[in-house]
Amino acid sequence: MANGNGALAAAADHAMVRTFTPLIVAALMALVGWLFSSVLALEENIQQNNIHIQHLHMAEEDFGKTLSKMQDTLTDIRIQVGKFTAH
């Protein structure tokens, strides 16, 4: 009877392996799919952030130019006011 019990246990183990292997494979595939989509979403987010950073740098340069022009205009106004008040 030892051979019969061992064969029965082996058959039960084999049936459990056959039952749970597709479930485990499906779970692993779902995990890999989720990781892949998460990585793609993060990559897209990083690209958008890089674009926003570039736009901010461009705006900063434009603001610097505008500020410089305003300072030049303010200096010209001060010179003109000084000329008018000196007379």
C-alpha positions in Angstrom: 0.0 0.0 0.0 3.0 2.3 0.4 3.3 2.4 -3.4 -0.4 3.2 -3.9 -0.3 6.1 -1.3 2.8 7.5 -2.8 1.3 7.4 -6.3 -1.9 9.0 -5.0 0.1 11.8 -3.3 2.1 12.3 -6.5 -1.0 12.5 -8.6 -2.6 15.0 -6.2 0.5 17.1 -6.2 0.6 17.0 -10.0 -3.1 18.0 -10.2 -2.4 20.9 -7.9 0.6 22.0 -10.0 -1.5 21.8 -13.1 -4.3 23.8 -11.4 -2.2 26.6 -10.0 0.4 27.0 -12.7 -1.9 28.9 -15.1 -3.0 31.1 -12.2 0.5 31.9 -11.2 1.5 32.6 -14.8 -1.5 34.8 -15.3 -0.7 36.7 -12.1 2.9 37.2 -13.2 1.8 38.4 -16.7 -0.6 40.8 -15.0 2.2 42.1 -12.8 4.6 42.5 -15.7 1.9 44.3 -17.7 1.2 46.7 -14.8 4.9 47.4 -14.3 5.3 48.1 -18.1 2.3 50.5 -18.1 3.6 52.2 -15.0 7.0 52.7 -16.5 5.5 54.1 -19.7 3.3 56.5 -17.7 6.3 57.6 -15.7 8.4 58.1 -18.8 5.6 60.3 -20.3 5.4 62.3 -17.1 9.1 62.8 -17.2 9.0 64.0 -20.8 6.2 66.5 -19.9 8.1 67.8 -16.9 11.2 68.3 -19.1 9.1 70.2 -21.6 7.7 72.4 -18.8 11.2 73.0 -17.4 12.4 74.1 -20.9 9.5 76.5 -21.1 10.2 77.9 -17.7 13.8 78.5 -18.7 12.7 80.2 -21.9 10.2 82.4 -19.9 13.0 83.2 -17.4 15.3 84.4 -20.2 12.4 86.5 -21.7 11.7 87.9 -18.3 15.3 88.8 -17.9 15.4 90.6 -21.2 12.1 92.4 -20.4 13.5 93.4 -16.9 16.6 94.8 -18.5 14.6 96.8 -21.0 12.5 98.2 -18.1 15.6 99.1 -16.1 16.9 100.9 -19.2 13.6 102.8 -19.6 13.5 103.7 -15.9 17.1 105.0 -16.1 16.1 107.1 -19.2 13.1 108.4 -17.3 15.2 109.4 -14.3 17.7 111.2 -16.6 14.8 113.1 -18.2 13.3 114.0 -14.9 16.7 115.1 -13.7 17.1 117.3 -16.7 13.7 118.9 -16.2 14.2 119.5 -12.5 17.6 121.0 -13.1 16.3 123.8 -15.2 
